[in-house]
């Protein structure tokens, strides 16, 4: 864990218990989606497993009532923290009409929910980075104090949109946090074939911003880094690049065979660092988490996931005519 405990970081026992519960909820939703996929009930899963600590730790450092989030497709922990519900995510998985992300039009992982300032993403990776810089520019021009956090995988740092978004934010000192969730594989491509430098954060200096690499399995280390970056933003000091290093515990997606590019032994070794386990151990060592509290959390989450699954499975699909919505301009008075 981080060299600082949660009290030294200004976090209460209740706050770190909330972090752990959110991490568990993200994991259990994800696990259920894999079961539903294998049962033929939902078509596709792109997993958050192994990255929950980074996502929830980052969210705890932000103002989830005012700040803007531009997530990437694995960010179940982040979107839950910003206000999306388990039912919302299941509606997306089942492609139902009530899916708040796209009304069942998009594949899972394309998050977007206006009321919670979760900005819709696109299928081409990395396009959300210039968008984040634009939203941060609006904050600066309107003299508003919100922060924009945009997340992406380490593979995205090889894309042109990464350069354009980071360069623009650096030139204009924008209040945006570039949050790289490095899980060591861009689909089947390992990190050493993605970048020539040692760390993704080494690239920050080229854009005139600080860069930090932290343990993505440690939600407290991530919290501290993102809190410092958000304070810089609010103080008018400009953007930061934060790289969290963890490991993707599942295949790239439910359509991927990861045995073709990594060994079972490698995956099993990385599972020993799984934040769901290590953060539980930390909380118990700090006398914050007991077996009773943990069991109550798990039972509450099981009920939440069961209810969300049932609601989504029984919800209607969108009417076929709805495919024409948001495509063509309408005349005044048309609905």
C-alpha angles and dihedrals in degrees: 000000000000116000087244121067121222094263091056088053091053095252121137126224089253091053095053091045087053089051091052092047091051091050090051092048091052091049095048093048089050094048091050091051091055090052091049091049093050089048089056095246100114124031106221144016128192106186138227095192111135094020102069095102093055093047098046094039090054094048092051089060093055136071099251090189095060113012124092126239127202103184132187125228100278096052103111090134093052098047092046089052090051092054109276113136133225087247091054090054093047091049086056093048092052091041093233127167091250092061102126093203099063110337090259094307100112134057117255118284095043094114125188133148120161098199091059095041092246103150116219116252133210134231095247104082122243097020088115093069098072088042089055091051089052093052090048089051089054090053091052095046093048092043092236122154102223123121125220120216119192121187130200142156124262089254088063090061086073092059126097092237089064091057094045096047095044094044093050092047092049095048092050099037092236126186097245133124117212103210114194114193100201107196092167097247132075093201097299098344115100122221096256089062092049104052135025094207124076097248136019088233089063086076093065095083090063089062097045096251136109118262127205133185117203138173105274091200090064112074091190093056089049091047091053094049095047092044090055091047093049090050089053090052094050091047091056094250096127137234134339135201115221122186119195116195118210135126135261102240095192135048114281089266140339087276095054130095104207093182087081093068109022136035129246088235091059092050093047091050091052091049088068087069094049107144093219087066101034096047090048089054091049093050092049092048088053090051090241099112125049130185089251094053091046093049091049089051092051093049092049091049092047090055092047093050092045092051092046092049093049093047093050095044090054097041120106126253118243117275111262090240090062088075086079094057119109091013106089131037115251132220120245111284096021118126 
